[in-house]
């Protein structure tokens, strides 16, 4: 994920994903590019989807509770589920391009907002 405040970490898709249950009502699809340190996974024989699911598990962990906080914290990006992932290798640049399913229609860390489909 990027650290530049002007860059966001994903974009809500404007395509229709009818294979996702309750798409456009309670679930939306976000496209993300995941910059991964592949040297950590050298000994393991993992596919791009398996690496992406491991990264999503770590993204779904909420931050620690602040002192005297009344509410339990929520994950930064909401609860994410993997939809599709593939490995992109362009010379020296190697990353995972993936689409994830979220239940948040508007998140300040993603460009745009999820479309409401009747």
Order of alpha helices (4+ residues) and beta strands (2+ residues): beta-beta-alpha-beta-beta-beta
